[in-house]
Amino acid sequence: ELEQAIISNIQQFLLELGKGFAFVERQQRIRFDDEDFYIDLVFYNFKLKCFLLVDLKLGKLKHQDLGQMDR
């Protein structure tokens, strides 16, 4: 599937950067306001001490997509 191939390539790219990135999980479920959301890739950066969340969208960007990222 195209989506899984893209996610795999992004995951490999970030791990090859070698700048403190650690892979945490794929398709991480989070619950917000009684709704379930799935984050395609979750990384942690030890140098910056923060998470990097990758949410892949196929097709045109919609207003609801931006709202989901802004939460």
N, C-alpha and C positions, 0 to 999 in steps of 0.2 A: 504494500500500500504506500502511496506517495507520502502521506503525512508521516508515517513511521520512518520512512527513509530520510526525510528532512530532519526529523527530530534526532535520529541517530547521527547525522552529519553535524548538527549543531552541538550535540553532546560531545562528540569526538573533538571538534574544533576547540571548545572551551577547555577541555581537559589537556589538549596539546599546548595551550597557552602557558601552562606551568607557572602561573603567577598566583598561586595560593588557592586555586579553585578545587573544590572537592564536590564530587557528585553525591547528591542526597537521595533523590528519588525521581521516578518517572510517573506521570499520571497521579500526582499527589492530590488527594481529596481534602478540601477545606470546607468548613461549614460557616456560613455568614448569614445572619438574619434568617435562620431556618431554611436556607437554600444550600445545596451542594454545588461546589465548583471544582473543576479539575485543572490543575496546573500541569502543563506538558512536561516541563523539566524544572527541577529545583537543584540549585548549586549553592554552596556556601563558600565565601571568600575569606580565608583566614587573615589575610593582610588588612582587608577593609572591615572585617568583622560584621559582615552583612550577608543576607541571602540574595541570590539572583534568581528571579523567576522568569521562565520563558513560557509564554502562552502563544502557541502557533494558531494563526487564523488563516483559513483558506477562503479565497474569494474577496469581495469588496469589504473594506472596513466599514462597520456600522456604528452608529452612535452608542448602542448598547455595549459594543466591544470596548469603547473608550471608557464608558462608565464602569465596566467590570474591572478594568485595569486601575482605575482611580480609587477604588475602595481601600 
